Amino acid sequence: MSEYEKAMRPEDLTRLFVERSNAGDAAGVAALYEEDAVMAYPPGEVTVGREAIRALWEMVLANAPRFEPEPPLPTLVSGDVALTSTPPKDGAGARAQVVRRQPDGSWLRVLDQPEFVRPAS
C-alpha cells in the first residue's frame, strides 16, 4: 500500500474519502479501512476486506462520480473505538462508520454503513 495521509482524527476519514474518491483513487479509498473491514455496500450486500473494498471502489469510481463534503455529526469516542456519521446531501438517510485507533495513533474504518434508508411502512 502506498504512503497516504493518515486520519489523525476520526472525522478526517470522511474528508479523505471525498478527496480520494474524487481523484479516482480506489486504492487510496481502501487504505481508509482496516484489513478485515466490513462495508454494507452495494445496497443489500456486504463487502468484506480491504482488497474487496478496493475492487468495489474501482468499479464505482470508473464512472467518475463526484462526491461533495458532508459536515460530520458529533463523533462518539470510547477509548480506541469511535462512531462517526454524516447527514448525507444525497438524501440516503444517514451514513455511519465504526472506526478504530491504530497503534500509530491514526484511525481506520472497521464497519461502514454508507446508506441507511427508512424501512418501508
Secondary structure, 3 states (H helix, E strand, C coil): CCCCCCECCCCHHHHHHHHHHHCCCHHHHHCCEEEEEEECCCCCCCEECHHHHHHHHHHHHCCCCCCCCCCCCCCEEECCEEEEEECCCCCCCEEEEEEEECCCCCEEEEEEEEEECCCCC
